[in-house]
Amino acid sequence: MSIRHGLLALLERGPRYGSQLRTEFESRTGSTWPLNVGQVYTTLNRLERDGMVAQGGEDEAGHTLYAITDGGRAELRTWFEKPVDRTSPARDELAIKLAMAVGAPNVDIRDVIQSQRRHTVQAMQDYTRLKAQALLAVESGGARERDDVAWLLVLEQLIFQTEAEARWLDHCESRLIRLSATARSAPDAPETPNAPDAGASGPVSAPVARSGADGTRTRARS
């Protein structure tokens, strides 16, 4: 997450002080990525060092105000125009956990998958409920409509992300079942570690209802 660019985007609307920037950042993103004041001021100091912001006096309460510079505006324009780089994806804890669970002693990877699936579906339902609230706020046209629209977009990204995660977990379970069946059918081949029992009647868990990003209900494919 680029905190520096987020702060530059807020400063482009006018001078701000540290705690004000934190409040506006969290309002815009629905506190999905909370900041502390220390992070904000550390980032502001680096931006000032790099010539992207400058201190611009104080407000009536004595807060030090920061303003974006021409260099900061140029950096912000580049950030908006340049696609997010996916050549070095961020570390995903769930992917690492499942990768390490394969072959780990005393670990049933089926339990790991099922536990995560329950959590993922619950998160999806929570995000969908929050999306309905955000839509209501946007449609009411309140004073914070810009923040409500931004929060709606963040929520929809989270819904799509959890939907993809649930599908991937279904795929992982099916993959392990197929690998286990292949290993059992091969002569003198050892079983695939921690794979579900190929003799089972199907995937361990039944399909569950899921809420889509558009609020509709779908069923997970096993």
C-alpha positions as CSV (number, residue, x, y, z in Angstrom):
1,M,0.0,0.0,0.0
2,S,1.4,3.4,-1.0
3,I,0.8,5.7,2.0
4,R,2.9,8.4,0.5
5,H,0.8,8.6,-2.7
6,G,-2.4,8.5,-0.7
7,L,-1.2,11.5,1.4
8,L,-0.1,13.3,-1.8
9,A,-3.6,12.8,-3.2
10,L,-5.2,14.3,-0.1
11,L,-2.7,17.2,-0.1
12,E,-3.6,18.1,-3.7
13,R,-7.0,19.2,-2.3
14,G,-5.2,21.7,-0.1
15,P,-2.8,22.1,2.9
16,R,-3.4,19.6,5.7
17,Y,-1.8,18.7,9.1
18,G,-0.9,15.2,10.2
19,S,-3.9,14.0,12.2
20,Q,-6.2,15.6,9.6
21,L,-4.5,13.6,6.9
22,R,-4.9,10.4,8.9
23,T,-8.6,11.0,9.5
24,E,-9.3,11.8,5.9
25,F,-7.2,8.8,4.7
26,E,-9.2,6.4,6.9
27,S,-12.5,8.0,6.0
28,R,-11.8,7.6,2.3
29,T,-10.8,3.9,2.7
30,G,-13.3,3.0,5.4
31,S,-10.5,2.4,7.9
32,T,-9.6,-0.8,5.9
33,W,-5.9,0.2,6.3
34,P,-5.7,2.2,9.5
35,L,-2.8,4.6,10.0
36,N,-1.3,6.0,13.2
37,V,-0.1,9.6,13.5
38,G,3.5,8.4,13.7
39,Q,3.3,6.7,10.2
40,V,1.7,9.9,8.8
41,Y,4.4,12.2,10.1
42,T,7.2,9.8,9.2
43,T,5.9,9.7,5.6
44,L,5.5,13.5,5.5
45,N,9.1,14.0,6.7
46,R,10.3,11.7,3.8
47,L,8.1,13.5,1.3
48,E,9.5,16.8,2.5
49,R,13.0,15.5,2.2
50,D,12.3,14.4,-1.4
51,G,10.9,17.8,-2.2
52,M,7.3,16.6,-2.7
53,V,5.7,18.5,0.2
54,A,6.7,21.6,2.1
55,Q,5.6,23.1,5.3
56,G,3.1,25.9,4.8
57,G,2.7,27.7,8.1
58,E,0.2,26.9,10.8
59,D,-3.6,26.9,11.1
60,E,-5.5,28.8,13.8
61,A,-5.0,26.0,16.3
62,G,-1.2,25.9,15.8
63,H,-1.1,22.8,13.7
64,T,1.8,22.7,11.2
65,L,0.3,22.5,7.7
66,Y,1.9,20.6,4.8
67,A,1.3,21.5,1.1
68,I,2.1,19.6,-2.0
69,T,4.8,20.9,-4.3
70,D,5.1,20.8,-8.1
71,G,7.4,17.8,-7.7
72,G,4.7,16.1,-5.6
73,R,2.1,16.8,-8.2
74,A,4.3,15.3,-10.9
75,E,4.9,12.2,-8.7
76,L,1.1,11.9,-8.1
77,R,0.3,12.1,-11.8
78,T,2.8,9.4,-12.5
79,W,1.3,7.2,-9.8
80,F,-2.2,7.6,-11.2
81,E,-1.1,6.9,-14.8
82,K,1.2,3.9,-14.1
83,P,-0.3,0.4,-13.7
84,V,0.3,-1.3,-10.4
85,D,3.2,-3.7,-10.9
86,R,2.3,-7.4,-10.5
87,T,5.7,-8.8,-11.5
88,S,6.7,-9.0,-7.8
89,P,3.4,-9.9,-6.0
90,A,3.0,-9.2,-2.3
91,R,3.5,-12.2,0.0
92,D,0.1,-13.9,0.6
93,E,0.0,-15.5,4.0
94,L,-2.7,-18.0,3.0
95,A,-0.8,-19.2,0.0
96,I,2.3,-19.7,2.1
97,K,0.4,-21.5,4.8
98,L,-1.1,-24.0,2.4
99,A,2.2,-24.5,0.7
100,M,3.9,-25.3,4.0
101,A,0.9,-27.5,5.1
102,V,1.6,-29.9,2.3
103,G,3.6,-32.7,3.8
104,A,3.8,-31.1,7.2
105,P,3.7,-33.7,10.0
106,N,0.5,-33.8,12.1
107,V,-1.2,-31.3,9.9
108,D,-4.4,-32.2,8.0
109,I,-4.5,-29.7,5.1
110,R,-8.2,-30.4,4.7
111,D,-8.8,-28.9,8.1
112,V,-6.7,-25.9,7.1
113,I,-8.7,-25.4,4.0
114,Q,-12.1,-25.8,5.6
115,S,-11.2,-23.4,8.5
116,Q,-10.1,-20.8,6.1
117,R,-13.2,-21.3,3.8
118,R,-15.5,-20.6,6.8
119,H,-13.6,-17.4,7.6
120,T,-13.6,-16.3,4.0
121,V,-17.3,-16.8,3.5
122,Q,-18.1,-14.9,6.7
123,A,-15.9,-12.1,5.6
124,M,-17.6,-12.0,2.2
125,Q,-21.0,-11.8,4.0
126,D,-19.7,-8.9,6.2
127,Y,-18.4,-7.0,3.2
128,T,-21.7,-7.5,1.3
129,R,-23.6,-6.1,4.3
130,L,-21.3,-3.1,4.5
131,K,-21.7,-2.6,0.7
132,A,-25.4,-2.3,1.2
133,Q,-24.9,0.4,3.8
134,A,-22.4,2.2,1.5
135,L,-24.8,2.2,-1.4
136,L,-27.5,3.7,0.8
137,A,-25.1,6.4,1.9
138,V,-24.2,7.2,-1.8
139,E,-27.8,7.2,-2.9
140,S,-28.7,9.6,-0.1
141,G,-26.3,12.2,-1.5
142,G,-24.9,13.3,1.8
143,A,-22.1,15.7,2.5
144,R,-19.5,12.9,2.5
145,E,-20.6,11.4,-0.8
146,R,-17.0,11.4,-2.2
147,D,-15.8,9.4,0.7
148,D,-18.8,7.0,0.5
149,V,-18.1,6.3,-3.2
150,A,-14.4,5.7,-2.4
151,W,-15.4,3.3,0.4
152,L,-17.9,1.5,-1.9
153,L,-15.1,0.9,-4.5
154,V,-12.8,-0.5,-1.7
155,L,-15.6,-2.8,-0.4
156,E,-16.3,-4.1,-3.9
157,Q,-12.6,-4.9,-4.4
158,L,-12.6,-6.8,-1.1
159,I,-15.7,-8.7,-2.1
160,F,-14.2,-9.7,-5.4
161,Q,-11.0,-10.7,-3.6
162,T,-12.8,-12.9,-1.1
163,E,-14.9,-14.5,-3.9
164,A,-11.6,-15.4,-5.7
165,E,-10.1,-16.7,-2.5
166,A,-13.1,-19.0,-1.9
167,R,-12.9,-20.4,-5.4
168,W,-9.2,-21.0,-5.0
169,L,-9.8,-22.9,-1.8
170,D,-12.4,-25.1,-3.6
171,H,-9.8,-25.7,-6.3
172,C,-7.1,-26.6,-3.8
173,E,-9.3,-29.2,-2.2
174,S,-10.3,-30.7,-5.6
175,R,-6.7,-30.7,-6.7
176,L,-5.6,-32.6,-3.6
177,I,-8.4,-35.2,-4.1
178,R,-7.3,-35.8,-7.7
179,L,-3.6,-36.1,-6.8
180,S,-4.5,-38.5,-4.0
181,A,-6.5,-40.6,-6.5
182,T,-3.7,-40.6,-9.0
183,A,-1.1,-41.6,-6.4
184,R,-3.3,-44.5,-5.1
185,S,-3.8,-45.9,-8.6
186,A,-0.1,-45.8,-9.5
187,P,1.7,-49.1,-8.7
188,D,3.9,-48.8,-5.6
189,A,3.4,-45.0,-5.5
190,P,3.4,-43.4,-2.1
191,E,0.3,-41.4,-1.1
192,T,0.2,-37.7,-1.6
193,P,1.0,-36.2,1.8
194,N,-2.1,-34.8,3.6
195,A,-4.3,-35.2,0.6
196,P,-8.0,-36.0,1.2
197,D,-9.1,-39.6,1.1
198,A,-9.8,-40.5,-2.5
199,G,-12.4,-43.0,-1.3
200,A,-14.6,-40.3,0.1
201,S,-17.8,-39.6,-1.7
202,G,-16.7,-36.2,-2.8
203,P,-15.2,-33.0,-1.3
204,V,-15.2,-32.8,2.4
205,S,-17.6,-30.0,2.7
206,A,-20.8,-29.3,0.8
207,P,-21.1,-26.2,-1.4
208,V,-21.9,-23.1,0.5
209,A,-23.9,-20.1,-0.5
210,R,-21.9,-17.0,-1.2
211,S,-22.7,-13.4,-1.9
212,G,-21.4,-11.9,-5.1
213,A,-20.1,-8.4,-5.5
214,D,-23.5,-7.4,-7.0
215,G,-25.3,-8.7,-3.9
216,T,-26.6,-11.9,-5.6
217,R,-26.2,-15.3,-4.0
218,T,-24.1,-17.9,-5.7
219,R,-23.0,-21.4,-4.8
220,A,-19.4,-22.4,-4.5
221,R,-18.2,-25.1,-6.8
222,S,-16.5,-28.0,-5.1
